[in-house]
Amino acid sequence: MKYVNVNEIAAKWNLSERSVRNYCAHGKIPGVILDGKTWRIPEDAVKPVRKKRAEKIANDLLTRLKMEKEAGIPGGIYHKVQIELTYNSNHMEGSRLTHDQTRYIFETNTIGIQDEVVNVDDIVETANHFRCIDQIIELANYPLSEAFIKQLHYILKSGTSDSRKTWFAVGEYKRFENDVGGSATAKPAEVPGEMRNLLSRYNLSKQKTLKE
């Protein structure tokens, strides 16, 4: 077998010599030989596939979120994600809790609200929303499914006044027609099929974005 040196491979693969040496040192090029201080690389070696940067960032972020969650680190990414997502999501659904009140509930697990009337459901759903985000973080590497979406709905609505209504389908799809912001939505009978189509497209997509 013919061997070449680091600078030849670096030129061939359009990489820096440092990158090639790192590949050699970490065993990512099969058949390399360390001759003294010189790496000898098989002439027909294949360039290692580098992990996509976006994928690496996503994995690093998930690891960080889990670490901060377990350690209870204040002021970090996990702390901000919990407060920002919970406040904005609940606010879109009509919650009247302020950003500061949402943060206070998360940080202290107490209410601490004086001189104003607050809807109990807003408080319960805020606490439940924190649990939903924890579930999403823990199961982030699994494909999104109908069962998981229903589980999140069950967690979110548990203990609210809606959960005591016989007609309200906690943890299930809606049973009655509704609209959102004056716009019509899918009819109850259409929801299961529409959800399966949506999830199929989503899970087949290799790159997930916030765009439609």
Summary of the structure (lengths in Angstrom):
residues: 212
radius of gyration: 25.7
end to end distance: 51.8
largest distance: 82.4
contacts: 481
relative contact order: 0.06
helix: 53%
strand: 7%
